[in-house]
């Protein structure tokens, strides 16, 4: 199994928040995985009735990480070169946590319990304050 080096929150706090080129993005309330699609005008994240318009694929992938964990406000760097660089580390961290959580959740029968645990794990995993 892959070793988790840092949680998304740690990466966010150490590598992203100190930057001067940040823009704050509001995200609709979400608790499930969103879908990233490309259309004529750029990229979109969709979850049910909620849609987030993005200019680049990297921006969409970055926002997806945070939106899927239930965060409703995130700062995003304007520098797309930096964003590409940090994106791989963020995605890998989330992938490892998702895999570990999926294994554990197989043993939880009640859907409500699985959803509550998922929210609690992501809230802890995404802490950055």
Order of alpha helices (4+ residues) and beta strands (2+ residues): alpha-beta-beta-beta-beta-alpha-beta-alpha-alpha
